[in-house]
Amino acid sequence: MLQKTPWVWAVVVPGAAAMALAMGVGRFGFTPILPLMQDQAGLAPAQGAQLATVNYLGYLLGAVLALVRPAVTSSVLAFRVGLVVQTASLAAMAATTSVPAWALARLCSGVASAVVFIAVAGVVAARLSHGGARSGGWVYGGIGAGIALSGALVLALERAGTWNTAWWACAGAAAVLGAVAWVLPVGRAPGPVPAPASRTGFGSPVRARPGVRRSFVALVVSYLLEGAGYIIAGTFLVAAIRATSPGWIGSSAWVVVGLAALPSSALYARLASSFLPATVLRTALLVQAVGMLLPAVFSGSGVALLAGIVFGGTFLGIVSLGMGTGARMGIPRSAAILTIAFSIGQILGPLAAAPLLGGGYAPALVLGAVIVTLAAVPTLLIRTDRHPTG
């Protein structure tokens, strides 16, 4: 259950809304709209991959900014500017048919995503770390809610609207989410919470233990490979399903991804309180790899929906596990470092997959599954305690 302390609710609701805006709608709304842009706006698959890469480059720039200027992610002004920029970038996608303009909008979207994500992650760790890991999981679950929302909007507009109508709808949803997220107490003291022993980029009140740096390096390598592998499915899953199934199945699968992701972080927090987080992380990576192979090997609506459940039920839990594990290691600015590694992987993934798209989406998904499987290997070197259960 969520903690019922007032300041926890003050974090969970606006924090989840911020994650839904910055990540669920702002970043991943591109995935279900991409097939519409290809069908109606003449966007080539290679151009879609390039737009995705530009967005991930912006995410990397935002993460680097958070690393070199940590005050940015504890600034209320920067957080709110990120919300506004993300909303404006969605509207800009609808307002033009210029590929360079789309690229600029996706670049700005990526920067805003990273700033907001790291700011919210810091608030979660600083305010929900004292027995509130599961509450923090529901904040990350906002990403799943945003994914489901963007998928539902595209599904509703797929026949009645156009690709730019879908972008306008996402921009409107983002504006509503931004209004809810506006009051998140970024950078303000949470009240009667013990002072941290040493501050990490994730805001975790922990002290680094001897030998922990090797574990952190292994986590960073795993996180980078996960970023490279998962993003191939995160970008092309809907298009791959639409290539072998009725159009509405693809958008429905993306809604399923979001709904499966919504409770996954809270569930993984519970699992990590009973098993070693590295074990849970490794298992999730291997399950995700299998899920990515499903639409590459089999066709049909049932397989498509199952792939959506597996992908949604793993990728967000992996993100929250990775961020939480890094925070507990006590490495300075661990959130920014992990986000940079993830961003580099997200840039390399679509670039590696692009040459394979000429033969359809199946080879790209197989490549993604192989990379995610490799991401499980470094987790064998990670040594951490169990999640605090409060």
C-alpha positions in Angstrom: 0.0 0.0 0.0 1.0 3.6 -0.5 2.1 5.4 2.6 -0.6 7.7 3.9 1.7 10.5 5.1 0.6 13.8 3.6 4.0 14.6 2.1 4.1 11.2 0.5 0.8 12.0 -1.3 2.2 15.4 -2.2 5.0 13.5 -4.0 3.2 10.5 -5.4 0.4 12.2 -7.3 2.3 15.1 -8.9 5.4 13.0 -9.4 3.5 10.3 -11.3 1.9 13.1 -13.4 5.3 14.5 -14.2 6.6 11.1 -15.2 3.5 10.5 -17.3 4.0 13.8 -19.1 7.8 13.8 -19.5 8.2 10.1 -20.4 4.9 8.3 -21.0 3.4 10.9 -23.4 6.3 13.1 -24.2 8.9 10.5 -25.2 6.9 7.3 -25.9 3.9 8.9 -27.6 6.1 8.9 -30.7 5.9 5.0 -30.9 2.2 4.6 -31.6 2.1 7.8 -33.8 5.1 6.7 -35.9 3.1 4.3 -38.1 0.5 7.0 -38.8 3.3 9.4 -39.8 4.7 6.7 -42.2 1.3 6.0 -43.7 -0.1 9.6 -43.9 2.9 12.0 -43.9 5.3 9.9 -46.0 7.9 9.5 -43.2 10.3 6.7 -44.2 11.4 4.1 -41.7 14.9 5.4 -41.7 13.7 8.9 -41.0 11.6 7.6 -38.1 14.8 6.0 -36.7 16.6 9.3 -37.1 13.9 11.2 -35.2 14.0 8.6 -32.4 17.8 9.0 -32.3 17.6 12.8 -32.1 15.2 12.4 -29.2 17.6 10.1 -27.4 20.5 12.5 -28.1 18.4 15.3 -26.4 17.9 12.9 -23.4 21.7 12.4 -23.2 22.3 16.2 -23.3 19.8 16.7 -20.5 21.4 13.9 -18.4 24.9 15.5 -19.0 23.4 18.9 -17.9 22.2 17.2 -14.7 25.7 15.8 -14.1 27.6 19.0 -14.6 25.0 21.2 -13.1 23.3 19.2 -10.3 21.4 22.3 -9.1 19.3 22.2 -12.3 17.4 19.0 -11.2 16.7 20.5 -7.8 15.4 23.8 -9.2 11.6 24.3 -9.2 12.0 26.7 -12.2 14.0 24.2 -14.3 11.5 21.5 -13.5 8.6 23.7 -14.5 10.4 24.9 -17.7 10.9 21.2 -18.5 7.1 20.5 -18.2 6.4 23.5 -20.5 9.0 22.6 -23.1 7.8 19.0 -23.3 4.2 20.1 -23.8 5.3 22.6 -26.5 7.4 20.1 -28.3 4.3 17.8 -28.7 2.3 20.7 -30.2 5.2 21.5 -32.5 5.1 18.0 -33.9 1.5 18.6 -35.0 2.1 22.1 -36.4 4.6 21.3 -39.1 5.5 18.7 -41.8 9.2 19.6 -41.9 11.5 16.8 -40.9 14.2 19.2 -39.6 11.5 20.9 -37.5 10.4 17.6 -36.2 14.0 16.8 -35.3 14.4 20.0 -33.4 11.1 19.3 -31.5 12.2 15.8 -30.6 15.6 17.1 -29.5 14.0 19.6 -27.1 11.6 16.9 -25.9 14.6 14.7 -25.0 16.3 17.4 -23.0 13.1 18.2 -21.1 12.5 14.5 -20.5 15.8 14.0 -18.8 15.6 17.1 -16.7 12.2 16.2 -15.4 12.9 12.5 -14.9 16.1 13.1 -12.9 14.4 15.8 -10.8 11.4 13.5 -10.0 13.8 10.6 -9.3 15.7 12.8 -6.8 12.5 13.8 -5.0 11.4 10.2 -4.8 14.7 9.0 -3.3 14.9 11.9 -0.9 11.3 11.8 0.3 10.2 8.2 -0.1 13.4 6.3 0.7 12.4 5.8 4.4 10.1 2.8 4.0 8.4 4.2 0.9 10.1 2.2 -1.9 6.7 0.9 -3.0 5.2 4.4 -3.0 8.1 5.5 -5.2 7.3 2.6 -7.5 3.9 4.2 -8.1 5.6 7.4 -9.1 7.6 5.6 -11.8 4.3 3.8 -12.7 3.2 7.2 -14.0 5.3 6.5 -17.0 3.2 3.4 -17.7 0.0 5.5 -17.3 1.3 8.0 -19.8 2.1 5.3 -22.3 -1.4 3.8 -21.9 -2.9 7.3 -22.3 -0.9 8.1 -25.5 -1.8 4.6 -26.9 -5.5 5.0 -26.1 -5.6 8.5 -27.7 -4.0 7.2 -30.9 -6.3 4.2 -30.9 -9.3 6.4 -30.6 -8.2 8.8 -33.3 -6.7 6.2 -35.7 -9.8 6.1 -37.9 -11.4 9.5 -37.2 -8.3 11.6 -37.2 -4.8 12.0 -38.7 -1.3 11.8 -37.4 -1.2 15.5 -36.5 -4.6 15.2 -34.7 -2.9 12.5 -32.6 0.0 14.9 -31.7 -2.5 17.6 -30.8 -4.3 15.2 -28.5 -1.1 14.2 -26.8 -0.2 17.9 -26.3 -3.6 18.5 -24.7 -3.1 15.6 -22.4 0.4 16.8 -21.5 -1.0 20.2 -20.6 -3.4 18.6 -18.1 -0.7 16.4 -16.6 1.6 19.4 -16.4 -1.0 21.3 -14.3 -1.1 18.4 -11.8 2.7 18.0 -11.8 3.3 21.8 -11.3 3.1 21.6 -7.5 5.7 18.8 -7.0 8.0 20.0 -4.2 11.3 19.9 -6.1 14.2 21.0 -4.0 12.2 21.6 -0.8 12.9 19.8 2.5 10.5 17.0 3.2 10.2 17.8 6.9 11.0 15.3 9.7 13.1 13.0 7.5 16.6 12.1 8.8 19.5 14.0 7.2 21.4 12.0 4.6 24.8 10.7 5.4 26.1 11.5 2.0 24.1 12.8 -1.0 24.0 11.0 -4.3 22.6 12.2 -7.6 19.5 10.2 -6.8 19.2 11.9 -3.4 19.7 8.6 -1.5 20.7 8.9 2.2 23.3 6.2 2.1 27.1 5.9 2.4 29.2 4.1 -0.2 30.6 0.7 1.0 34.1 -0.7 0.2 34.2 -2.4 -3.1 30.9 -0.9 -4.3 32.4 0.8 -7.3 32.9 -2.5 -9.2 29.3 -3.2 -8.6 28.3 0.2 -9.8 30.4 -0.2 -13.0 28.7 -3.5 -13.7 25.3 -1.8 -13.2 26.3 1.0 -15.6 27.3 -1.5 -18.3 24.1 -3.4 -17.8 22.0 -0.2 -17.9 23.7 0.9 -21.1 23.1 -2.4 -22.8 19.4 -2.4 -21.6 19.0 1.1 -23.0 20.4 -0.1 -26.4 18.2 -3.2 -26.5 14.9 -2.2 -25.1 14.6 1.0 -27.1 14.5 -1.0 -30.3 11.3 -2.5 -29.2 10.2 0.8 -27.6 10.5 2.5 -31.0 9.4 -0.1 -33.4 7.2 -2.6 -31.5 3.9 -1.0 -32.7 5.1 -0.7 -36.3 6.3 -4.4 -36.2 3.0 -5.6 -34.9 1.1 -3.5 -37.5 3.1 -5.1 -40.3 1.6 -8.5 -39.5 -1.7 -7.7 -37.8 -4.6 -5.4 -38.2 -3.7 -1.7 -37.5 -5.7 -1.4 -34.3 -3.8 -4.3 -32.8 -0.6 -2.3 -32.8 -2.1 0.6 -30.9 -3.9 -1.8 -28.6 -0.6 -3.5 -27.8 0.9 -0.1 -26.9 -2.0 0.5 -24.4 -1.3 -2.9 -23.0 2.4 -2.0 -22.6 1.4 1.0 -20.5 -1.1 -0.8 -18.4 1.4 -3.6 -17.7 4.1 -1.0 -16.8 1.8 0.9 -14.4 2.1 -1.4 -11.4 5.5 -3.0 -12.4 7.8 -0.7 -10.4 5.8 -1.2 -7.2 5.8 -4.9 -7.8 9.5 -5.1 -8.4 10.1 -3.1 -5.2 8.2 -5.8 -3.3 10.2 -8.6 -5.0 13.5 -6.8 -4.2 12.6 -6.8 -0.6 12.5 -10.6 -0.6 15.3 -11.3 -3.2 18.5 -9.6 -4.0 17.8 -6.7 -6.4 20.5 -7.9 -8.8 18.7 -11.3 -9.1 15.4 -9.6 -9.8 17.1 -7.3 -12.3 18.7 -10.2 -14.1 15.5 -12.2 -14.3 13.6 -9.2 -15.6 16.2 -8.6 -18.4 16.0 -12.2 -19.5 12.2 -12.2 -19.5 12.2 -9.0 -21.5 14.5 -10.5 -24.1 12.0 -13.4 -24.6 9.1 -10.9 -24.9 10.9 -9.0 -27.6 11.4 -12.2 -29.6 7.7 -13.0 -29.7 6.5 -10.6 -32.4 9.7 -11.3 -34.4 9.1 -15.1 -34.5 5.3 -15.3 -34.3 2.3 -13.3 -35.7 -1.2 -12.9 -34.5 -3.1 -10.6 -32.1 -2.6 -12.9 -29.1 1.2 -12.9 -29.5 1.1 -9.2 -30.0 -0.8 -8.5 -26.8 1.4 -11.0 -24.9 4.5 -9.2 -26.2 3.1 -5.9 -25.0 2.4 -7.4 -21.5 5.9 -8.8 -21.2 7.6 -5.6 -22.5 5.5 -3.3 -20.4 5.9 -5.5 -17.3 9.7 -5.4 -17.5 11.2 -2.3 -18.9 9.9 0.2 -16.3 10.7 -2.2 -13.5 14.2 -2.5 -14.8 14.6 1.3 -14.9 13.3 1.8 -11.3 15.4 -1.2 -10.0 18.5 0.2 -11.7 18.0 3.7 -10.4 17.2 2.5 -6.9 20.2 0.1 -6.8 22.6 2.8 -7.9 21.2 5.2 -5.3 21.8 2.7 -2.5 25.4 2.3 -3.5 26.2 5.8 -2.5 27.9 6.8 -5.7 27.8 10.6 -6.1 25.2 11.7 -8.8 24.4 8.1 -9.6 21.1 9.0 -11.2 22.7 11.3 -13.7 25.5 8.8 -14.5 23.0 5.9 -15.0 20.8 8.2 -17.2 23.8 9.1 -19.3 24.7 5.4 -19.8 21.0 4.6 -20.7 21.0 7.6 -23.1 24.1 6.4 -24.9 22.5 3.0 -25.3 19.3 4.5 -26.6 21.3 6.4 -29.3 23.3 3.3 -30.3 20.3 0.9 -30.4 18.3 2.6 -33.3 21.5 3.2 -35.2 22.4 -0.4 -35.0 18.9 -1.5 -35.9 18.5 1.0 -38.9 20.4 -1.2 -41.4 18.2 -4.1 -40.6 14.9 -2.3 -41.2 15.1 -3.0 -45.0 14.2 -6.6 -44.2 11.3 -5.7 -41.9 11.2 -5.2 -38.2 11.8 -8.8 -37.1 15.6 -8.7 -37.5 15.7 -5.5 -35.5 13.7 -7.0 -32.7 16.0 -10.1 -32.6 19.0 -7.8 -32.3 17.3 -6.0 -29.4 16.6 -9.3 -27.7 20.3 -10.3 -28.0 21.5 -7.0 -26.6 19.1 -7.2 -23.6 20.3 -10.8 -23.0 23.9 -9.5 -22.9 22.7 -6.8 -20.4 21.9 -9.6 -17.9 25.6 -10.8 -17.8 27.1 -7.8 -15.8 24.4 -8.2 -13.1 26.3 -11.3 -11.9 28.9 -8.9 -10.6 26.5 -6.6 -8.7 26.6 -7.0 -4.9 23.8 -5.2 -3.0 21.7 -5.6 0.0 17.9 -6.2 -0.2 15.6 -3.3 -0.7 14.7 -1.6 2.6 11.2 -2.6 3.6 10.6 0.0 6.2 
